[in-house]
Amino acid sequence: MRWRNVDLENNTFDVTEQLPFKVPPKTKVIEEMAPPKSNGRKLPITELARPFFLKQLAMQEVQKEQAAKDGKPYYDNDLVVAKPDGAPIAASWVSSQFGKLLEDLDMPHIRFHDLRHTAATNMHQLTGDFYTVGEVLGHTLAGIGASLGLSMNFEAVTARYVDVRLERKKEVLDAYHSAVEKAAPEKPKEAEPKKGKRAAKKKHSEIDL
């Protein structure tokens, strides 16, 4: 995704393109993007997701300034997620790093792409709105139905739901992000320093150093 498709003022982004499937190693400049595998769509940026966009934008500004100070090139491909020098990140690298993360956390191995299926299942369980879930993921009705194991008359559903409003997409994503946030483990509190002579002595020695 490129920044030109992100609207932070209205808190939306467009899924209209993606990196080419196989980017050659050590590629620095992307001449042309590829169409997305799923249907193009406009999605809301939720309150939980917005800080990640802002953090990414600020980090890239710092990287550009640092490259200029060091006299090194910065390849501004306008990518939301890129290497420190602006070059594109290979999909294979993302997949391998995800695998290493699961291994470090002693979790069962799944593909990075499987996160889409997990998100679809969770959003459907939380809202029961499989049609909007399909719109969020860019699936056809038959595609999202197969992903969720549903069997119904999809033509009738299509006739009933012509379009999903952006507000409804936001409601579904807000419900999902809220559940994810609640499920996240709390950060451990920092241990309070021990009181007494030993603690005071250690502090004094640190000051001397």
Contacts in CASP RR format, 6 or more apart in sequence:
PFRMAT RR
TARGET T0000
AUTHOR 0000-0000-0000
METHOD contacts of the structure
MODEL  1
MRWRNVDLENNTFDVTEQLPFKVPPKTKVIEEMAPPKSNGRKLPITELAR
PFFLKQLAMQEVQKEQAAKDGKPYYDNDLVVAKPDGAPIAASWVSSQFGK
LLEDLDMPHIRFHDLRHTAATNMHQLTGDFYTVGEVLGHTLAGIGASLGL
SMNFEAVTARYVDVRLERKKEVLDAYHSAVEKAAPEKPKEAEPKKGKRAA
KKKHSEIDL
1 13 0 8 1.000
1 15 0 8 1.000
1 17 0 8 1.000
1 18 0 8 1.000
1 79 0 8 1.000
1 80 0 8 1.000
1 81 0 8 1.000
2 17 0 8 1.000
2 33 0 8 1.000
2 77 0 8 1.000
2 78 0 8 1.000
2 79 0 8 1.000
2 80 0 8 1.000
3 57 0 8 1.000
3 78 0 8 1.000
3 79 0 8 1.000
3 80 0 8 1.000
4 78 0 8 1.000
5 13 0 8 1.000
5 14 0 8 1.000
5 15 0 8 1.000
5 16 0 8 1.000
5 17 0 8 1.000
6 13 0 8 1.000
6 45 0 8 1.000
6 53 0 8 1.000
6 80 0 8 1.000
7 13 0 8 1.000
8 45 0 8 1.000
8 50 0 8 1.000
8 53 0 8 1.000
8 54 0 8 1.000
8 57 0 8 1.000
11 44 0 8 1.000
11 45 0 8 1.000
11 46 0 8 1.000
11 50 0 8 1.000
12 42 0 8 1.000
12 43 0 8 1.000
12 44 0 8 1.000
12 45 0 8 1.000
12 166 0 8 1.000
13 42 0 8 1.000
13 43 0 8 1.000
13 45 0 8 1.000
14 40 0 8 1.000
14 41 0 8 1.000
14 42 0 8 1.000
14 43 0 8 1.000
15 36 0 8 1.000
15 38 0 8 1.000
15 40 0 8 1.000
15 41 0 8 1.000
15 42 0 8 1.000
15 43 0 8 1.000
15 138 0 8 1.000
16 35 0 8 1.000
16 36 0 8 1.000
16 40 0 8 1.000
17 33 0 8 1.000
17 34 0 8 1.000
17 35 0 8 1.000
17 36 0 8 1.000
18 33 0 8 1.000
18 34 0 8 1.000
18 35 0 8 1.000
18 36 0 8 1.000
18 37 0 8 1.000
19 30 0 8 1.000
19 33 0 8 1.000
19 34 0 8 1.000
19 79 0 8 1.000
19 88 0 8 1.000
19 91 0 8 1.000
20 30 0 8 1.000
20 32 0 8 1.000
20 33 0 8 1.000
20 34 0 8 1.000
21 34 0 8 1.000
21 91 0 8 1.000
23 30 0 8 1.000
23 88 0 8 1.000
23 90 0 8 1.000
23 91 0 8 1.000
25 90 0 8 1.000
27 87 0 8 1.000
27 88 0 8 1.000
28 73 0 8 1.000
28 75 0 8 1.000
28 85 0 8 1.000
28 87 0 8 1.000
29 75 0 8 1.000
29 77 0 8 1.000
29 87 0 8 1.000
30 77 0 8 1.000
30 79 0 8 1.000
30 88 0 8 1.000
38 137 0 8 1.000
38 138 0 8 1.000
38 139 0 8 1.000
39 138 0 8 1.000
39 139 0 8 1.000
39 140 0 8 1.000
40 138 0 8 1.000
41 135 0 8 1.000
41 136 0 8 1.000
41 138 0 8 1.000
42 166 0 8 1.000
43 136 0 8 1.000
43 166 0 8 1.000
43 169 0 8 1.000
43 173 0 8 1.000
44 166 0 8 1.000
44 169 0 8 1.000
44 170 0 8 1.000
44 173 0 8 1.000
45 53 0 8 1.000
46 170 0 8 1.000
46 173 0 8 1.000
46 174 0 8 1.000
46 177 0 8 1.000
47 174 0 8 1.000
47 177 0 8 1.000
48 174 0 8 1.000
48 177 0 8 1.000
48 178 0 8 1.000
48 180 0 8 1.000
48 181 0 8 1.000
49 173 0 8 1.000
49 177 0 8 1.000
53 80 0 8 1.000
56 80 0 8 1.000
56 81 0 8 1.000
60 82 0 8 1.000
60 86 0 8 1.000
63 74 0 8 1.000
63 84 0 8 1.000
63 85 0 8 1.000
63 86 0 8 1.000
64 74 0 8 1.000
64 76 0 8 1.000
67 73 0 8 1.000
67 74 0 8 1.000
67 85 0 8 1.000
68 74 0 8 1.000
72 85 0 8 1.000
73 85 0 8 1.000
74 85 0 8 1.000
74 86 0 8 1.000
75 85 0 8 1.000
75 86 0 8 1.000
75 87 0 8 1.000
76 86 0 8 1.000
77 86 0 8 1.000
77 87 0 8 1.000
77 88 0 8 1.000
79 86 0 8 1.000
79 88 0 8 1.000
81 89 0 8 1.000
82 88 0 8 1.000
82 89 0 8 1.000
83 89 0 8 1.000
94 112 0 8 1.000
95 111 0 8 1.000
95 112 0 8 1.000
98 112 0 8 1.000
99 109 0 8 1.000
99 112 0 8 1.000
102 108 0 8 1.000
102 109 0 8 1.000
102 110 0 8 1.000
103 109 0 8 1.000
116 137 0 8 1.000
117 147 0 8 1.000
119 137 0 8 1.000
119 176 0 8 1.000
120 133 0 8 1.000
120 134 0 8 1.000
120 137 0 8 1.000
120 139 0 8 1.000
120 144 0 8 1.000
120 147 0 8 1.000
120 148 0 8 1.000
121 147 0 8 1.000
121 148 0 8 1.000
122 176 0 8 1.000
122 179 0 8 1.000
122 180 0 8 1.000
123 129 0 8 1.000
123 133 0 8 1.000
123 136 0 8 1.000
123 172 0 8 1.000
123 173 0 8 1.000
123 175 0 8 1.000
123 176 0 8 1.000
124 130 0 8 1.000
124 133 0 8 1.000
124 148 0 8 1.000
126 172 0 8 1.000
126 175 0 8 1.000
126 176 0 8 1.000
126 179 0 8 1.000
127 133 0 8 1.000
127 171 0 8 1.000
127 172 0 8 1.000
127 175 0 8 1.000
129 168 0 8 1.000
129 172 0 8 1.000
130 144 0 8 1.000
130 145 0 8 1.000
130 148 0 8 1.000
130 150 0 8 1.000
131 141 0 8 1.000
131 144 0 8 1.000
131 157 0 8 1.000
131 161 0 8 1.000
131 164 0 8 1.000
132 164 0 8 1.000
132 168 0 8 1.000
132 169 0 8 1.000
132 172 0 8 1.000
133 144 0 8 1.000
133 148 0 8 1.000
133 172 0 8 1.000
134 141 0 8 1.000
134 143 0 8 1.000
134 144 0 8 1.000
135 164 0 8 1.000
135 169 0 8 1.000
136 169 0 8 1.000
136 172 0 8 1.000
136 173 0 8 1.000
137 144 0 8 1.000
139 145 0 8 1.000
139 147 0 8 1.000
141 154 0 8 1.000
141 157 0 8 1.000
141 158 0 8 1.000
142 154 0 8 1.000
144 150 0 8 1.000
145 151 0 8 1.000
145 152 0 8 1.000
145 154 0 8 1.000
193 199 0 8 1.000
END
